[in-house]
Amino acid sequence: MAQAKAPGEIEAQIARSRQRLAVTLDEIAVRVHPSTILGDVKDRVSDSVDRTVGQTCVRVNGLVDRARSQVVAPDGSPRTERIVPVAVVTVAVVGAVVVSRRKRR
């Protein structure tokens, strides 16, 4: 059979429960405070932006590496067999634009 508690023990238990409840309510108040919510949202947005920027940098670096590998050999020398045709096409296009503009005048 359960032993009856003394009034002092009951009062102490109630005081401890009130203290725990007060701490819990304070924690809840901090969590739902607008500045806390705003800070949490800012942190999430910042993390998302950082992650997106990081992923974009990785993709851009990959594209640059692939493009570089098309015109530079693994030993660092230029791949003239690929650069010369691109240069010829570029000069032809620029020449065509210049001739076209001169004809319009």
Buried (B, 14 or more C-beta within 10 A) or exposed (E): EEEEEEEEEEEEEEEEEEEEEEEEEEEEEEEEEEEEEEEEEEEEEEEEEEEEEEEEEEEEEEEEEEEEEEEBEEEEEEEEEEEEEEEEEEEEEEEEEEEEEEEEE
